[in-house]
Amino acid sequence: MEPTRDLSLADGRTLRVHDTGGPGHPGALTLLWHHGSPQTGALLEPLIAAAGSRDIRLVSYGRPGYGGSSPDPGRSVASAAADVRELADALGIDRFAVMGASGGGPHALACAALLPGRVTGVVCLAGLAPFADDIDWWAGMASDGGLRAAISGRGARADIAASETFDPQVFTPEDWAALAGTWRSLGADAQLAGDAGPDGLIDDDVAFVSPWGVDPGRIDAPVLLVQGGQDRVVPPAHAERLSRTISTAEIWLRPRDGHISVLDASPVAMDWLRDRAAAR
């Protein structure tokens, strides 16, 4: 298991940080992983294996309200950048790449926009685009009740959380195969996060449908958007919207993938990040 520590932030909150340790040689890439919703922030076995075989230092943390990190009700998507700045400074990390999946995608993008010069590249796997009324943001979502409630605020989202149940139809057969195989650790971690209570997920959902506090169009680092064509949780229109907004973005559409199976692209996405870091 990767080393874990609790980091005290300037505002008195705690972040639980996970770190595979320093890379094997100077100049090797450090990658900061932004977990999905809900997850604890603990590093997942396929990510550890892929990073280790590439001599990449892998770091993660639980967002506020998840996995031992202090809650921060009212946080925005942009808030992640300040937490990551303190985290990176505490670990002595100057420049790093970021990668986020699902609910972690917006937070990875926020770090890239707000930490220019430090973020060498960003990968967003099945991540949401900023909420907007001029597009059908909901089209293709199999289960959107929590996010719709979050528009009315934290209290409304908490009311839904008290009675909501998971709809297995949100995942494709490919997703279920991934959860039974390579990404078994993701399913187990999501269960741990859910068992600990809904606060982190509630705050994530409210942040997603509120103003992010940052414009992804400000990103000047290379951005890779990886999207499953069959995704029923975050439909492809979100990646397409982001690709039009971010001038440095390229998009990899994986037509047969869903929301979980698209994570199989993580190893080659790490190669992409390593190449971009070397060029900057």
C-alpha positions in Angstrom: 0.0 0.0 0.0 1.2 3.5 -0.8 2.4 5.8 2.0 -0.4 7.9 3.5 -0.1 11.1 5.5 -2.4 13.8 6.8 -1.4 17.3 5.7 -2.4 20.3 7.8 -3.5 23.2 5.6 -3.2 26.9 6.4 -6.9 27.3 7.1 -6.8 24.5 9.7 -8.3 21.7 7.5 -6.6 18.4 6.9 -6.0 16.7 3.6 -5.3 12.9 3.5 -2.5 12.5 1.0 -1.4 9.3 -0.8 2.1 9.1 -2.4 4.0 6.3 -4.1 7.3 8.1 -3.3 10.0 9.8 -5.3 10.7 8.8 -8.9 13.8 6.8 -9.7 15.8 9.6 -11.4 15.9 13.4 -11.6 13.4 14.9 -14.1 11.0 11.9 -13.9 7.3 12.9 -14.0 5.1 13.4 -10.9 1.4 12.9 -11.6 -1.3 14.1 -9.3 -4.5 12.0 -9.5 -7.9 13.6 -8.9 -10.4 10.9 -7.9 -14.0 10.4 -9.0 -17.2 10.9 -7.1 -17.5 9.1 -4.7 -14.0 7.8 -3.9 -11.7 8.0 -0.9 -8.7 9.4 -2.8 -6.6 6.2 -2.1 -4.5 5.3 -5.1 -6.0 2.5 -7.2 -4.0 -0.7 -8.1 -4.1 -0.2 -11.9 -2.8 3.4 -11.6 0.0 2.4 -9.2 1.1 -0.4 -11.6 1.0 1.8 -14.7 2.8 4.7 -13.0 5.4 2.3 -11.4 6.3 0.7 -14.8 6.8 4.2 -16.2 8.9 5.6 -13.3 6.2 8.1 -12.5 5.6 9.4 -9.0 1.9 9.1 -8.3 0.2 11.4 -5.7 -3.4 11.7 -4.7 -5.5 13.1 -2.0 -9.1 12.9 -0.7 -11.1 16.0 -1.7 -12.7 17.7 1.3 -15.3 15.4 2.8 -13.7 12.2 1.4 -11.4 9.6 2.8 -10.2 11.4 6.0 -9.9 14.9 4.5 -11.8 17.6 6.4 -15.1 18.7 4.9 -15.3 22.2 3.3 -19.0 22.9 2.6 -19.5 25.5 -0.1 -16.2 24.7 -1.8 -16.0 25.4 -5.5 -14.3 23.4 -8.3 -11.6 26.1 -8.3 -10.9 25.5 -4.6 -9.0 22.3 -5.5 -6.2 24.4 -7.0 -5.4 26.1 -3.6 -5.4 22.7 -1.9 -3.1 21.2 -4.5 -0.7 24.2 -4.3 -0.3 23.6 -0.6 0.0 19.8 -1.1 2.7 20.2 -3.8 4.6 22.7 -1.7 4.6 20.5 1.3 5.9 17.5 -0.7 8.5 19.6 -2.4 7.0 19.2 -5.9 7.6 22.1 -8.2 6.1 20.9 -11.6 3.7 18.1 -12.1 1.0 16.7 -14.4 -2.6 16.2 -13.3 -5.1 13.5 -14.3 -8.7 13.3 -13.2 -11.6 10.8 -13.9 -15.3 11.6 -13.7 -15.8 14.0 -10.8 -12.0 14.4 -10.6 -11.9 15.8 -14.2 -13.2 19.3 -13.4 -10.8 19.6 -10.5 -7.8 18.6 -12.6 -8.8 21.2 -15.2 -9.1 23.8 -12.4 -5.5 23.1 -11.3 -4.2 23.4 -14.8 -6.0 26.8 -15.2 -5.0 28.2 -11.9 -1.5 26.9 -11.5 0.2 28.0 -14.7 3.8 27.2 -14.9 3.5 24.3 -12.5 1.1 22.0 -14.4 2.8 20.4 -17.4 -0.2 18.7 -18.8 -3.7 17.4 -17.9 -5.7 14.4 -18.7 -9.5 14.5 -18.1 -11.2 11.1 -18.4 -15.0 11.2 -18.7 -15.1 14.6 -16.9 -18.0 17.0 -16.7 -18.1 20.4 -18.6 -19.1 23.5 -16.7 -22.9 23.8 -16.2 -24.5 25.9 -18.8 -28.1 26.7 -19.9 -27.2 27.1 -23.6 -26.6 23.4 -24.1 -28.6 20.3 -23.0 -26.2 19.5 -20.2 -28.3 16.6 -19.1 -28.8 14.8 -22.4 -27.7 11.2 -22.2 -27.3 11.0 -18.4 -29.0 7.8 -17.2 -29.3 9.1 -13.6 -29.3 12.9 -13.0 -31.5 13.3 -10.0 -28.7 14.2 -7.6 -27.2 16.9 -9.9 -30.6 18.4 -10.6 -31.3 18.7 -6.9 -27.9 20.3 -6.3 -29.0 23.3 -8.5 -31.3 24.2 -5.6 -28.4 24.1 -3.1 -26.7 21.8 -0.6 -29.9 21.2 1.5 -31.8 19.9 -1.5 -28.9 17.7 -2.6 -28.7 16.3 1.0 -32.4 15.5 1.0 -32.0 13.4 -2.1 -28.9 11.7 -0.7 -30.9 10.5 2.3 -33.0 8.2 0.1 -31.2 7.7 -3.3 -30.2 4.3 -4.4 -27.7 3.3 -7.1 -29.2 2.5 -10.5 -27.1 -0.3 -12.1 -28.3 0.8 -15.6 -25.9 3.8 -15.5 -23.1 1.4 -16.3 -22.7 -0.5 -19.6 -21.8 -4.2 -19.8 -18.2 -3.0 -20.5 -18.2 -1.0 -17.3 -19.4 -4.0 -15.3 -16.7 -6.2 -16.8 -14.1 -3.6 -15.9 -15.4 -3.4 -12.3 -15.2 -7.2 -12.1 -11.7 -7.3 -13.5 -9.0 -4.6 -13.8 -10.9 -1.9 -11.9 -12.2 -4.1 -9.1 -10.3 -1.8 -6.6 -12.3 1.2 -7.9 -15.6 -0.5 -7.0 -14.3 -1.4 -3.5 -13.0 2.1 -2.9 -16.3 3.7 -4.0 -18.1 1.4 -1.5 -15.8 2.6 1.3 -16.5 6.2 0.3 -20.2 5.7 0.2 -20.2 3.9 3.6 -18.5 6.9 5.2 -21.4 9.1 4.3 -22.6 11.4 1.5 -20.9 14.7 2.4 -18.1 14.6 -0.2 -20.5 13.6 -3.0 -23.0 16.3 -2.0 -20.3 19.0 -2.1 -19.0 17.7 -5.4 -22.4 17.8 -7.0 -23.2 21.3 -5.8 -19.8 22.5 -7.0 -20.4 21.0 -10.5 -23.7 22.8 -11.1 -22.5 26.1 -9.5 -20.1 28.5 -11.1 -16.7 26.8 -11.0 -14.8 29.9 -10.2 -12.4 29.2 -13.1 -12.6 29.3 -16.8 -11.1 26.1 -18.4 -10.4 28.3 -21.5 -7.6 29.9 -19.5 -5.6 26.6 -19.6 -2.3 27.0 -21.5 -0.9 23.5 -20.7 -1.6 20.6 -23.1 -5.0 18.9 -22.4 -6.1 15.4 -23.3 -9.9 14.7 -23.1 -10.6 10.9 -23.0 -14.2 10.0 -23.5 -16.2 6.8 -23.8 -18.8 6.9 -26.6 -21.3 4.8 -24.6 -20.9 6.7 -21.3 -24.3 7.0 -19.5 -22.9 9.0 -16.6 -21.0 11.8 -18.3 -22.2 11.8 -22.0 -19.7 12.6 -24.9 -21.2 16.0 -25.4 -19.3 17.2 -22.3 -15.9 16.3 -23.7 -17.0 17.8 -27.0 -17.9 21.1 -25.2 -14.6 21.1 -23.4 -12.7 20.5 -26.6 -14.3 23.6 -28.1 -13.5 25.7 -25.0 -9.9 24.7 -24.4 -7.6 25.8 -27.2 -4.8 23.3 -26.2 -7.1 20.3 -26.0 -7.2 17.2 -28.1 -9.9 14.5 -27.7 -9.7 10.7 -27.7 -13.1 9.2 -28.3 -13.3 5.5 -27.4 -16.6 4.6 -29.1 -17.2 1.3 -27.3 -16.3 2.5 -23.8 -18.5 3.5 -21.0 -17.8 5.5 -17.8 -15.5 2.9 -16.1 -14.1 1.0 -19.1 -12.7 4.2 -20.5 -10.2 4.2 -17.6 -8.3 1.4 -19.5 -6.8 4.4 -21.4 -5.0 5.5 -18.3 -1.6 3.9 -19.0 -1.3 5.3 -22.6 -2.6 8.7 -21.2 0.3 8.6 -18.8 2.7 8.1 -21.7 1.0 11.2 -23.3 1.6 13.2 -20.2 5.2 12.1 -19.9 5.9 13.1 -23.5 4.3 16.6 -23.0 6.2 17.2 -19.8 9.5 16.4 -21.6 8.7 18.9 -24.3 7.9 21.8 -21.9 
